[in-house]
Each structure stands twice: as C-alpha cells, then as structure tokens.
Amino acid sequence: MQGGLPAGTQVINQVLISDNTSAGVGQRVYIQTGAIVNRSSNGFGYVTAPTVTAPAPDSDDIGKIVGLILKNSPKGYIPNKQYNLEIEASPNVAGSCVASFSVSEAGVLNTSIQAQGFGYTSKPVVTAPSPDQKQGIVTNAKKTFSGAGYAPGTYKCNVAEAPSGGETAQVSFVVSESGASQFSIDSAGYGYTTAPVVTAPLQPGNIIQSITITCQGSFYVPSTATFSIIDSSGFGALAGTPLLFSGKINNIQILNSGYGYSDVPVIQFGAPTEPIITDIEASRVQGDFNITTASANAILTAANQRDILLEVYETDGTNEQVVVQGTVNLAKRVLE
C-alpha cells in the first residue's frame, strides 16, 4: 500500500484538509476525488474524534440549480411576457443562478434557467417580480340567497369597500322577465384581500307570502275551482291549482310571490257547480242544499311592519255573515 491506499490505487488529486499535531507528531488528513478518504498518518493521542473539514471544491459542477418548482398559482402577469427571477446569491461569488419565467394564455407557468450557477450548499430563495396587473380583483359574485320581490330590471348592489389603496368593485343584480336572477360585475375593483360582501337593495312594496282559505265553498270540481288575484298595485304573483277535498277548496300554493303589492290583494273565486235537483219519495228525508262560494285572503310580507284584518264568512249565495274576525301581524320581509 502507498500512503494507506489499497495496492494498485493511484492518488489522482489529494487535497490537504487538516494538519494537526498530537504529542509532537504531525498528522495530515487528505481527501481524494471519488469520495474516498485516505490517511497519510494515523496520528495518536486523541481522546475524542476530531472534526474533519474539507475545503470548497474546485469544480464548477458542484451545487448547481437544475430546476425550479412552483409553490403557488401566480396571478396578474401578462401572458407570454418573460419575467426575470431574483435568486439568492451563491456562496461562490461567480456562481449565482440566472432564471426567468412566463405565463401562457391558459395560465400555465413556464420556467427557464439561463445559468445554473454553482457552489450552492442549500436551496436558494427565489422571488418573482410584482405582477403588472392589479391584484385582489372581483371576478365573480355567487348568489347565496335569491331574494324575492324584484321586478325585472337591473339593480346596483352594495359592495364592501376595498382596503386602503384599492378600488371598490361595482356589481349589479339583474332580474329577467322570467324571474331568473344573477349578479353582473360592472367593475372588478382591486386591492381586496378577502371576498367582499355583495347585497342587492331591498325593494319597496310587498310580496304575497301565502293564501289563507277563509271559506272553502262547496260543490267545486277541478273545472270550476278557478280564481283570480286582483290588485292593481302589484305584479307577477302566480298561484298553483287549488287542491280540492270533497268539493271544498282545501289549499292554494304560491308559485311566484310577485312584487310591489301595497294593499291586500283580493282573491276572487268562480261559482261552484250547481247540484242537480231530482224528485225524491215522500218517505225519504228532505232538506235544502246550501251552495257556497269559496273565499280567501292573501297574506303579505312587507318591508315594514303591518297589520291586516282578516274576516272569515259564509254565504248561501245571497246572504253573507262574518264567522271569525282577527288581526294578523306581518313579519318584516327578508331576502330568501
């Protein structure tokens, strides 16, 4: 062996990494390329393992940057424009990495390394420049409540103010003739750090919340169980087909609450079918038929507190009499 090396081994490049003296005897430790450590002298007198430190390598192939991994999704950069990245300097003065990135039209990030650098002993910090486009913009407004009582049209919404230095977004609430509604971004604003709250303005007037049957009538069949909602102050209310039980009107469901009602709408029913009268034998019990027309009141919800007087009455087709009278206190309308 030569200098502690296996037989036939030649030292191509030895680098002195320490030169310690113990009890007057010199001790040198070398490192050879290829990660094989060779001792030129064992030394002696150590009571603990000594610290061995290698000098910086001479080769430029050590500590290169071979790739960059994106940690987030950048926004606000102009598509296909090249942006230079700021990369932490290498411990070797001449070994710093140079790289850039761009964003495609589809938002895909592409990185490019112009110089890998060398001499890095840990991952360097990489910082992208500020985006050209403004940040914290409002791109969409999603409905959480559809609301009710809106006539077809466009309504300017209330939008939470942008933080200092930003610009508040402008949003409209659009209602179609069919009653479908959605938010529309008129101006995206900028500078938001959290999603702003967007609310459509409340509308004046009332909506029809439900219909209360005050007199069920009698002798109704599906073809005669028709009614009209009469009120010139409001529009758009739509009710379903009355549900019948033994010739009486049992319930009417509201399909569309309408909008703009200021008074209690009148619910007007058609007359029921008149029963067929036939002669009966004298030995059978005789009696009079009492034919009644149904009646109902609409129950409104309003922006302000209101009271509505309800009267329940019966009729024999000629005379009417009040059976029950009461006051209903309406709750304040809120968006659905």
URVEN-V638459 format. One record per backbone hydrogen bond with DSSP energy under -0.5 kcal/mol. NH is the residue of the N-H (numbers start at 1). CO is the residue of the C=O. Records with the same first field share a line. If there is no record, write none. Layout:
BEGIN
NH->CO / CO
END
This chain:
BEGIN
2->5
3->1
5->2
9->6
12->10
15->31
17->29
18->29
20->27
22->25
25->22
26->24
27->20
29->18
30->38
31->15
32->36
33->13
35->32
36->32
37->35
38->30
40->28
41->28
53->51
62->59
65->116
66->64
74->72
80->103
81->78
83->101
85->99
86->127
87->85
88->125
93->91
95->92
98->115
100->112
101->83
102->110
104->108
107->104
110->102
112->100
114->98 / 112
115->98
118->95
119->62
120->63
127->86
133->76
138->188
139->137
151->149
153->175
155->173
157->171
158->199
159->157
160->197
166->163
167->190
170->187
172->184
173->155
174->172 / 182
175->153
176->180
179->176
182->174
184->172
186->170 / 184
187->170
190->167
191->135
192->136
199->158
206->261
207->301
208->257
209->207 / 299
210->299
211->252
212->297
213->211
214->212 / 295
215->295
218->292
220->247
224->221
225->221
226->224
228->268
230->228 / 266
231->229
234->231
235->259
238->256
240->253
242->225
243->251
244->242
245->248
248->245
249->216
250->243 / 248
251->243
255->238 / 253
256->238
258->236
259->235
261->206
265->263
266->230
267->296
268->228 / 266
269->267
270->226
273->219
278->276
284->281
291->289
292->290
295->215
296->267
297->212
298->265
299->210
300->298
301->207
302->331
303->205
308->328
310->308 / 326
312->324
313->311
314->321
316->319
321->314
323->312
324->312
326->310
328->308
330->306 / 328
333->302
END
